[in-house]
Amino acid sequence: MKLIIAGASGYIGRSLVHLAVEHGHQVLMLLRRRSETLAPYGEQASIDEAKDLIGSSADALINAAGTAHVRGTIADFDIANRRLPLELAACVLHGRVGRMIHLSSLGVYGNWSAQPITEMSEPSPMTPYAESKLRADHELAARFRSDKDRLTVVRPPMVYGAGCPGNFTRLCRLVSSGIPLPFGAAHARRSFIFVNNLVDFLLQCSEMNRPSGLFVLGDGSDYSTSELIREISLILGNRAINIAVPVPWLHVLEKAPGVSRAMDSLTRPMLVDWTSARNLIGWTPPVRPADAMTMAISPR
């Protein structure tokens, strides 16, 4: 296949480029600035001039671009998370690109859910980032209304892997430091996904014979915070001190600025039911959760 990958220099984008080339695909990478590291993998173009791609030929355009790990208002996320996907959609709809695979976020459903999330769950974004993602999803669906089979939207949970940005790496550092942690009683389970499994799914969605539509995604990496700390501790070979502080006591901290959402992600459930990905796409994660966790924490 010939693929256009937007956001190729990001954490997920780099993994996607590596796997695509490993599978023998031809890649055009859309970047904010040229990357010498990615130069051996294919042609590069400016993502800021996406409209110039109209007329380009490719089997699929995968959009892994976006702004995530920053604080701000909806306006701070709008250009990268809403407007850019719409520009890329024009390249598909008015050009010679077979289909668009758009990477959204499970965060559009909120910070936690008592029931497993499915494609039918009602969105309830709680952050400007999640709101910008949901707006893009809705506007893309409207743009592709008469070409539904050319758009796939994927909503993964938190992505983890070696050197990933965000809370997973911070938690690994905390466990490694030996600092006592208060999450021994945090048994609510949440879904995560290993970066290698996510990009494998995106590639499979790019194939013309695959069903399109909306998919929530997981890979069986379902852990409570207490389980996750124990797994990290075992792989690192140290003994984590994880005190069983009652969860209601932890939620007293929610009154502190910026703590409420973090406490939700540490103590409340958010599981994904990814039956559709298995049954419709016929997808099986290539890396088992136990192996993925080891690869993420102690990569070789």
C-alpha positions as CSV (number, residue, x, y, z in Angstrom):
1,M,0.0,0.0,0.0
2,K,0.9,3.6,-0.4
3,L,0.1,5.5,2.8
4,I,0.0,9.2,3.9
5,I,0.7,9.4,7.6
6,A,-0.1,12.8,9.3
7,G,1.8,13.4,12.6
8,A,4.6,11.0,11.6
9,S,7.0,12.5,14.1
10,G,4.8,12.0,17.1
11,Y,5.0,9.1,19.5
12,I,2.3,7.1,17.8
13,G,3.2,8.4,14.3
14,R,6.8,7.1,14.6
15,S,5.7,3.7,15.6
16,L,3.2,3.7,12.7
17,V,5.8,4.7,10.2
18,H,8.2,2.0,11.4
19,L,5.6,-0.8,11.2
20,A,4.3,0.4,7.8
21,V,7.8,0.3,6.2
22,E,8.5,-3.0,8.0
23,H,5.4,-4.4,6.2
24,G,6.7,-3.1,2.8
25,H,4.3,-0.1,2.5
26,Q,5.3,3.1,0.8
27,V,5.0,6.1,3.1
28,L,4.5,9.9,2.7
29,M,5.0,11.5,6.1
30,L,3.3,14.8,7.0
31,L,5.3,16.7,9.6
32,R,5.6,20.2,11.2
33,R,9.3,20.2,10.5
34,R,11.6,17.9,8.6
35,S,13.0,14.9,10.6
36,E,16.4,13.5,9.7
37,T,15.7,10.5,11.9
38,L,12.7,9.6,9.7
39,A,14.4,10.4,6.4
40,P,15.3,6.8,5.6
41,Y,11.6,5.7,5.9
42,G,10.2,7.7,3.0
43,E,9.2,11.1,1.6
44,Q,8.3,14.0,3.8
45,A,6.0,17.0,3.4
46,S,4.8,19.9,5.5
47,I,1.6,19.2,7.4
48,D,0.9,22.9,7.4
49,E,0.3,22.7,3.6
50,A,-2.0,19.7,3.7
51,K,-4.3,21.4,1.1
52,D,-1.5,20.9,-1.4
53,L,-2.0,17.2,-1.2
54,I,-5.3,17.4,-3.1
55,G,-4.7,15.3,-6.2
56,S,-2.2,13.0,-4.5
57,S,-2.7,9.3,-4.9
58,A,-2.6,6.9,-2.0
59,D,-4.5,3.9,-0.6
60,A,-5.2,5.6,2.7
61,L,-4.4,8.6,4.8
62,I,-3.9,7.9,8.5
63,N,-4.2,10.9,10.8
64,A,-2.2,10.5,14.0
65,A,-1.5,14.2,14.4
66,G,-2.9,16.3,17.2
67,T,-2.2,18.2,20.4
68,A,-2.6,16.3,23.6
69,H,-0.4,16.7,26.6
70,V,-0.9,20.4,27.3
71,R,-3.2,22.5,29.4
72,G,-5.5,25.0,27.6
73,T,-8.9,26.0,26.4
74,I,-10.8,24.5,23.5
75,A,-9.2,27.2,21.2
76,D,-5.7,25.9,22.0
77,F,-6.6,22.5,20.6
78,D,-8.8,23.6,17.7
79,I,-6.2,24.0,15.0
80,A,-4.5,20.6,15.4
81,N,-7.4,18.5,16.6
82,R,-10.3,19.8,14.6
83,R,-9.3,22.0,11.7
84,L,-6.4,19.9,10.5
85,P,-8.4,16.6,10.2
86,L,-11.0,18.5,8.1
87,E,-8.2,19.7,5.8
88,L,-6.9,16.2,5.5
89,A,-10.4,15.0,4.8
90,A,-10.5,17.3,1.8
91,C,-7.5,15.5,0.4
92,V,-9.3,12.2,0.6
93,L,-12.7,13.4,-0.7
94,H,-11.4,15.6,-3.5
95,G,-8.3,13.6,-4.4
96,R,-7.2,10.1,-5.2
97,V,-6.9,8.8,-1.6
98,G,-8.9,5.6,-0.9
99,R,-9.9,6.2,2.7
100,M,-9.1,8.1,5.9
101,I,-8.3,6.6,9.2
102,H,-8.6,9.2,12.0
103,L,-7.2,8.7,15.4
104,S,-9.6,10.1,18.1
105,S,-9.6,9.3,21.8
106,L,-11.6,7.3,24.4
107,G,-11.6,10.6,26.4
108,V,-14.7,11.7,24.4
109,Y,-16.7,9.4,26.8
110,G,-15.4,11.2,29.9
111,N,-13.0,10.4,32.6
112,W,-14.6,7.2,33.9
113,S,-17.5,4.8,33.3
114,A,-19.2,2.3,35.4
115,Q,-20.1,0.2,32.3
116,P,-17.6,-0.9,29.6
117,I,-17.4,1.6,26.7
118,T,-18.8,0.5,23.3
119,E,-19.3,2.3,20.0
120,M,-22.9,3.0,21.2
121,S,-21.9,4.7,24.5
122,E,-22.9,8.3,24.8
123,P,-20.0,10.8,24.5
124,S,-19.4,13.1,27.5
125,P,-16.1,14.9,27.1
126,M,-14.8,16.5,30.3
127,T,-11.7,18.3,28.9
128,P,-11.0,20.8,26.1
129,Y,-8.8,18.1,24.5
130,A,-11.6,15.6,24.5
131,E,-14.1,18.2,23.3
132,S,-11.9,19.1,20.4
133,K,-11.6,15.4,19.4
134,L,-15.3,14.9,19.5
135,R,-16.0,18.0,17.4
136,A,-13.6,16.6,14.8
137,D,-15.2,13.2,14.9
138,H,-18.7,14.7,14.3
139,E,-17.6,17.1,11.5
140,L,-15.7,14.3,9.8
141,A,-18.7,12.1,9.9
142,A,-20.7,14.9,8.3
143,R,-18.1,15.4,5.6
144,F,-18.1,11.7,4.7
145,R,-21.9,11.3,5.0
146,S,-22.2,10.2,1.3
147,D,-18.9,8.3,1.5
148,K,-19.2,6.5,4.8
149,D,-17.1,3.5,3.6
150,R,-14.1,5.8,3.2
151,L,-13.8,7.0,6.9
152,T,-12.8,5.0,10.0
153,V,-12.6,6.7,13.4
154,V,-10.6,4.9,16.1
155,R,-11.0,5.8,19.8
156,P,-8.2,4.2,21.9
157,P,-7.7,4.4,25.6
158,M,-4.4,5.6,27.1
159,V,-1.5,4.4,25.0
160,Y,1.5,3.0,26.7
161,G,4.9,1.9,25.5
162,A,8.6,2.5,25.9
163,G,9.3,6.2,26.3
164,C,5.6,7.2,25.9
165,P,4.6,10.7,27.1
166,G,2.0,11.1,29.9
167,N,0.9,9.3,33.1
168,F,2.2,5.9,32.4
169,T,5.9,7.0,32.3
170,R,5.3,9.2,35.3
171,L,3.9,6.2,37.3
172,C,6.9,4.1,36.3
173,R,9.2,6.7,37.6
174,L,7.3,6.9,40.9
175,V,7.5,3.1,41.3
176,S,11.1,3.1,40.5
177,S,11.9,5.9,43.0
178,G,10.7,3.8,45.9
179,I,8.4,6.6,47.2
180,P,5.5,5.1,49.2
181,L,2.3,5.3,47.1
182,P,-1.3,5.4,48.4
183,F,-3.1,3.3,45.8
184,G,-3.2,-0.2,47.4
185,A,-7.0,-0.1,47.6
186,A,-7.5,1.3,44.1
187,H,-9.0,-1.8,42.5
188,A,-11.2,-0.3,39.7
189,R,-9.9,-1.5,36.4
190,R,-9.2,0.6,33.3
191,S,-8.3,-0.3,29.7
192,F,-5.0,0.7,28.2
193,I,-3.4,-0.2,24.8
194,F,0.1,-1.0,23.8
195,V,1.4,1.3,21.1
196,N,2.5,-1.5,18.8
197,N,-1.0,-3.0,18.9
198,L,-2.6,0.3,18.2
199,V,-0.6,1.0,15.1
200,D,-1.1,-2.6,13.9
201,F,-4.9,-2.0,14.1
202,L,-4.6,1.4,12.2
203,L,-2.7,-0.4,9.4
204,Q,-5.3,-3.1,9.1
205,C,-8.0,-0.5,8.9
206,S,-6.2,1.1,6.0
207,E,-6.8,-2.0,3.8
208,M,-9.5,-1.4,1.2
209,N,-11.3,-4.7,2.0
210,R,-11.8,-3.8,5.7
211,P,-15.0,-2.4,7.2
212,S,-15.1,1.3,8.0
213,G,-16.9,3.2,10.7
214,L,-16.3,3.9,14.4
215,F,-14.2,1.6,16.6
216,V,-13.4,1.8,20.3
217,L,-10.2,-0.2,20.9
218,G,-8.4,-2.2,23.5
219,D,-6.0,-5.1,23.5
220,G,-6.7,-6.8,26.9
221,S,-4.4,-4.5,28.8
222,D,-6.9,-4.0,31.6
223,Y,-5.4,-3.0,35.0
224,S,-6.4,-1.3,38.2
225,T,-3.9,1.1,39.6
226,S,-2.9,-1.3,42.3
227,E,-2.4,-4.1,39.7
228,L,-0.4,-1.7,37.4
229,I,1.9,-0.7,40.2
230,R,2.5,-4.4,41.1
231,E,3.3,-5.2,37.4
232,I,5.7,-2.3,37.1
233,S,7.4,-3.2,40.4
234,L,7.9,-6.9,39.3
235,I,9.3,-5.9,35.9
236,L,11.6,-3.3,37.5
237,G,12.7,-5.8,40.1
238,N,12.0,-3.6,43.1
239,R,9.5,-3.7,45.9
240,A,6.9,-1.0,45.6
241,I,5.4,0.3,48.8
242,N,1.7,0.8,48.0
243,I,-0.4,1.7,51.0
244,A,-4.1,0.7,51.0
245,V,-5.5,4.2,51.6
246,P,-9.4,4.0,51.3
247,V,-10.4,5.4,48.0
248,P,-13.0,7.9,49.5
249,W,-10.1,9.4,51.4
250,L,-8.1,9.9,48.2
251,H,-11.1,11.7,46.6
252,V,-10.8,14.3,49.3
253,L,-7.9,15.5,47.3
254,E,-10.2,16.3,44.3
255,K,-10.8,19.8,45.7
256,A,-7.2,20.7,44.8
257,P,-6.8,22.4,41.4
258,G,-6.2,19.9,38.6
259,V,-6.4,16.8,40.8
260,S,-10.0,15.6,40.1
261,R,-9.4,14.2,36.7
262,A,-6.1,12.6,37.7
263,M,-7.8,11.0,40.7
264,D,-10.6,9.6,38.4
265,S,-8.0,8.0,36.2
266,L,-6.3,6.4,39.2
267,T,-9.3,5.2,41.1
268,R,-12.4,4.9,38.9
269,P,-13.2,2.3,36.2
270,M,-13.0,2.9,32.4
271,L,-13.0,-0.4,30.5
272,V,-13.4,-0.9,26.8
273,D,-15.5,-3.5,25.0
274,W,-13.6,-3.9,21.7
275,T,-15.8,-6.7,20.3
276,S,-16.4,-4.8,17.1
277,A,-12.6,-4.5,16.4
278,R,-12.3,-8.3,16.8
279,N,-15.4,-9.3,14.9
280,L,-15.7,-6.8,12.1
281,I,-12.0,-6.1,11.4
282,G,-11.0,-9.6,12.4
283,W,-8.2,-8.1,14.5
284,T,-6.1,-10.0,17.1
285,P,-3.5,-7.9,19.0
286,P,0.0,-9.1,17.9
287,V,1.5,-8.5,21.3
288,R,0.0,-10.0,24.5
289,P,-0.6,-7.7,27.4
290,A,2.0,-9.4,29.6
291,D,4.7,-9.1,26.9
292,A,3.6,-5.6,26.1
293,M,4.1,-4.4,29.6
294,T,7.6,-5.9,29.8
295,M,8.5,-4.3,26.4
296,A,7.2,-1.0,27.6
297,I,9.0,-0.9,30.9
298,S,12.3,-2.7,30.1
299,P,12.7,-2.4,26.3
300,R,15.5,-4.4,24.7
